[in-house]
Amino acid sequence: MKGILIFLVVFGLLVFVHEFGHFIVAKKSGILVREFSIGMGPKLFQIRRNPTTYTIRWLPLGGYVRLAGSDDESKLDPGMTVVVQLNDKKEVIRIDASESDLPIEGIPVQVIKSDLVDELTITGYENGDEDKEITYHVNHDATIIDKNKTELIIAPRDTQFQQANVWQKLATNFAGPFMNIVLGFVVFLIWTFTVPGPGTTTIQKVVNNSPAQSAKIEAGDKIVSINGKKMSTFEDISTAINESNGKTLNMKVDKNGKIDSVKVKPEEKSVQNQKVYQVGIQAKSDENAMVKLRRGWDTAVSTTGMIFSAVGNLFRHFSLNKLSGPVGIYSQTAQVSQMGFSYILAFLAMISINLGIVNLIPIPGLDGGKLLLNLIELVRGKPISEDHEAIVELIGFGLLLILIIAVTGNDIYRYFIK
């Protein structure tokens, strides 16, 4: 149960931050955000704060930002009956197209024709009186209740995503992955304060009956060099010891200002089924805040580099085992949740950066595919036709869906069957 809750929090935060990136940049670019949803499936809760409707849905996997666009225009089919609510200027400010048994207060209208994009009009028969055809002017910021009983603002053409300039489109599409990468860096900067500071070259503790104790190395001593190579961090010391392959090391040790030369022969140990060499020392950590921040930043940078490298390797040597979907992330989260808070933070940071980078891959269906279309528009000086763009998106979505199904099936096999 603990693993499930942590998974939902981690996954929900990743989705929220990603979609918030799209949301905030779209709003700043003058693009209408009709809905901001966390979760998928049937609606659990909704609240509208002009001009956006915020919803929480039952299935806590995913989410979306619904931008005004030609594929998301509010349409009223001829012959359907809607209820319209008017303001003092006789403009339609609310349309109930849900065909619910409990419509809003207003005037029932049987629709003959409507245009909620350019002309902003509804023509129909009021109260079913076919001798009385009336055309209503629709307010630019009117709302419509759809068949799912979700109330959204209509999408006039000037608010649509397609009407934004190419730089605004680029920024909006890039913002989601970028926010995931930013989240990863922020979490790594938090993580660094939940664990001891970086190890220094000063010894905190010497293990009894260890090679270091035999060489008369004591707590408080500082390792200056190993085999003539200067040691700057404890990581340098660990690397030198592990690469010794058990051969005797010549160490220079600072003992209260006096430099002694000692010989230490590392012992072979087995750690997590891996052969390592140790001399039995523990480092004193550096708890300086700036040092910790630098470590958090460096960890985020190195993680980003490793993920970019892994993505490149994926294209060179493709394997489903190199990919994880929600099932794989859940399984990994469940394992990490048993290891403690600091491990959960590090995992969240890594997954967030990974999600941001993978979303930048120029494949239709991902944000990277949309960015590629934006770059093509920038080079051509005009956008790709909506029909061609829709075909590309449809093909990309189909391929992505197949990949998601394959990855999910492979995750189930790897983590729960194999």
RAWO-V671940 format. One line per field, one symbol per residue. phi: phi as a letter, one per 40 degrees, with the letter a starting at -180 (. if undefined). psi: psi as a letter, one per 30 degrees, with the letter a starting at -180 (. if undefined). A space follows every 10 residues. Layout:
BEGIN
phi = ???
psi = ???
END
This chain:
BEGIN
phi = .cccccdccc cccdcdcccc ddcccccccg ccccabbbgb gcccaaabbd cbcbbbbccc bhiabcccac cbccbbcdgc bbbbbbcccg ccbabbbcfc cbcccibcbc ccaaabbbcf bbbaccfgcc cbcbbbcbcd bcbbccccgc cbccbddcbc dccccccccd ccccccdccc ccddcccccc dcccbdcdcb ccccabccfc dccccgcbdg cbccabfgcc bbbccccdcc ccccfgccbc bbbcbfgbcb bbbbbcccbb bfgbcbbbbg bbccccccdc cccccccccc cccccccdcc ccccccbcac ccbbbdcccc ccccccccch cccccccdcc cccccccccc ccbdhbcccc cccccccccc gaccdccccc cccccccccc cccccccccc cccccbbc
psi = eeeeeeeeee eeeeeeeeee eeeeeeefgg kkjekjkkll akkekkkkjk gkkkkklejh jallkjkklf ggkkkjkkfl klkkklafgg kkfkkjgfhl fillkakkkj kelljgedfi lkkakkggjf fikkkkkkke gllkjafggk jlklileffl efflleeeee eeefeeeeee eeeeeeeefe effflllkka fkkekkkkgl eeeeghklkf lkjelkhfkk kflfeeeeee eegfhgkkkj kkkjjhfkjk klkkjkkklj jhgkklklfh lklkljgkee eeeeeeeeee eeeeeeeeee eeeeeeikkf fflkaeeeee eeeeeefffl eeeeeeeeee eeeeeeeeff kikkfleeee eeeeeeeeef gllkkeeeee eeeeeeeeee eeeeeeeeee eeeeffe.
END
